[in-house]
Amino acid sequence: MSTATATAHPNIALIKYWGKRDEALHLPTTSSLSMTLDIYRTTTAVTVGECESDEVWLGDARAPIAFGDRVSRFLDVVRSRAGDDRRARIHTVNTVPLGAGLASSAAGFAALAVAAAAAYGLDLDRRALTRLARRGSGSAARSIHGGFVQWHRGIGDETAGDESSFAEPVDASGLDPALVVAVVSAAEKPISSGEAMRRTMRTSPFYLPWVRSAEEDLAQMRAAIGVGDLRGVGEIAERNALGMHASMLGARPAVRYFAPGSLRVLDRIVELRAEGVTAYATMDAGPNVKVLCERSDAARVAAALADIAGVGDVVQARPGPAAAVVTG
Ligand code: PMV
């Protein structure tokens, strides 16, 4: 029997990943760029060789069957690389509401990839870990690293070279940002990100224009990060996210994650900017709004959002750590 435990944190994309060009390998249509957070940690333990079939636990309860199957398929990738077909018990403790567009799958599959690789004795470098985590959930590739991270679209998976689809850290030492999360709803989303991506790609006339603009957004964002220009980073992040949601609204039938509370938060952010605060919004596959601002403005932004009808918790985050094996 062997056990390994790992932790990981969610990441929020400032340049979004929306659409897979290869469903099985989770190869993205576009490159993306994110910030790993220091909140909502996930801790996952993998114990190999004690049970006949995979057992997946979320806290004290067995995971729903569909989720357990997804974890098992991911472990099959690890097992085939390790040449070890023993089953495993997975025990995950999340501090983030699941399935609400708060990136629970990114932290979850990053922690699982690191713990499973260690428990099955795979000796993988960080780049290989990002490629492995990607197989669980695309955005999980980015949570392998801390701070700002770029996930390269790449040209394939089968090679370990620069051309494969992996994630790597981006030097953002010129920025001192915070991300304020306004929780509009922590309920599970009505449509999964995977299904929503497929529908957008297949049916939205606005998807390809968004893909084209995302390339330019990424180049401009890299330049803004390089010179420590948080306002530029925020402007690009907000337009990239709203463009992604516009492409979803154009799907048939439309995919809409905005709730009335989300729109009120977006209005308040426009007002904050008029008051001179550098604050920009981004949204994922859910109604929650994440606001990028200067670390020194985070408390002011959080207070402004907490008063809005329809907003529940408001949580302040900063750049967080890489996924890691927990020792001792
Ligand atoms: O990795 P998934 O399937 O949960 O996709 C996440 C997609 C977004 O959160 C909407 C954007 C992103 O880049 O994280």
Boltz pocket constraint, residues with backbone or C-beta under 6 A from the ligand:
constraints:
  - pocket:
      binder: B
      contacts: [[A, 11], [A, 12], [A, 13], [A, 15], [A, 16], [A, 17], [A, 18], [A, 32], [A, 105], [A, 106], [A, 137], [A, 138], [A, 139], [A, 140], [A, 193], [A, 194], [A, 283], [A, 284], [A, 285]]
      max_distance: 6.0
